[in-house]
Amino acid sequence: MGRYIVKRLLTAIVAFFGITIITYILASLMPGTPLDMLVQPGSGLSAEEIAEIEHRMGLDQPLIVQYFYWLGNMLQGNFGTSYSQYRPVWDLLMDRIGPTLLLSISSLVIALLIAVPLGTIAGYKAYSGWDYGSTIIAFIGRGAPTFFVALLLIYVFSIQLGWLPASGMYDAGSTGSFTQLVAHMALPCATMVLANIGVFTRQMRNSAVECLSEDYIRTARAKGMSEKTVLFKHMLRNALQPVVTSAGLALPSLVGGSIVIEQIFAWPGMGTLMLRSIQGRDYPTIMGITVLISVVVLVGNVLLDILYRLLDPRIGDKA
């Protein structure tokens, strides 16, 4: 088990540095530079003054030098200062990571809590009304565009019925409360749940059907075990393995894909900060967001790998 965890951690570290390199290169290839955003036409600055600003920002150095300079500072905990907001990048990240993780993890947990029982019943009663009903839900959830679902929910529950707020994390002008948080999170969370519930439900259904046809299930039933014991003790543990894998693969898309959701619902998370940083060519903030999201996603995947190993101890021998 220890060797398995070490391998997964080393893989995550290599992936982390690969992500930072690719992101830094892509950011540098964007049209324009931070100077274009900071030094507006008609500012009155001379060419020498602009060159001095560029030198202080380190933008006159080769790209590889800029990257390693940033990497050295980042490894020391210095993420730099935002070019557009003139605040330490770390402070900006700490203000935004909480709402993003709250929305992403909540939607993932809720989707799994709904999909696992629904998929289990659909698999146990294959080709029944339950099965066909779950299939319809899966197709709708997976096929409908996320932005369309979000706008539809806003129109129905916020504009027409007036039950739920359509934007923000708390009511304007209030100090915030748990009740307000739940109300404001309901629509964006529901949008993300609907986008992912179909995949988990079908995955669980297919896995359950496959497990129920295995010899160990027939043996358990032949021994006179109750259906409850067969389902929860023998089938469910094995059927969950593909779903755990799907959840791990969905985590990056949930965190990264929240950009669209956060924009539509004005959710104060990493997505809106990332979009503004890209528009402002704010390299330190872009890299800071990349580091934080990468760490969250990679750590989440390592934990899911460990959970997968606990569900199937043979994985450690294969790794």
Buried (B, 14 or more C-beta within 10 A) or exposed (E): EEEBBEEBBEBBEEBBEEBBEEBBEEBBEEEEBBBEBBBEEEEEBEEEEBEEBBEEBEBEBEEEEBBEEBBEEBEEEBBBBBBBBEEBBBEBBEBBBBBBBBBBBBBBEBBBEBBBEBBBBBBBBBEEEBBEEBBEBBEEBBEBEBEEBBBEBBEEBBEEEEEBBBBBBBBEEEEEEEEBBEBBBBBBBBBBBBBBBBBBBBBBBBBBBBBBEEEEBEEBBEEEBEEEBBBEEBBBEBBBBBBBBBBBEBBBBBBBBBBBBBBBBBBBBBBBBBBBBBEBBBBBBBBBBBBBBBEBBBBBBBEBBBBBBEBBEEBBEEE
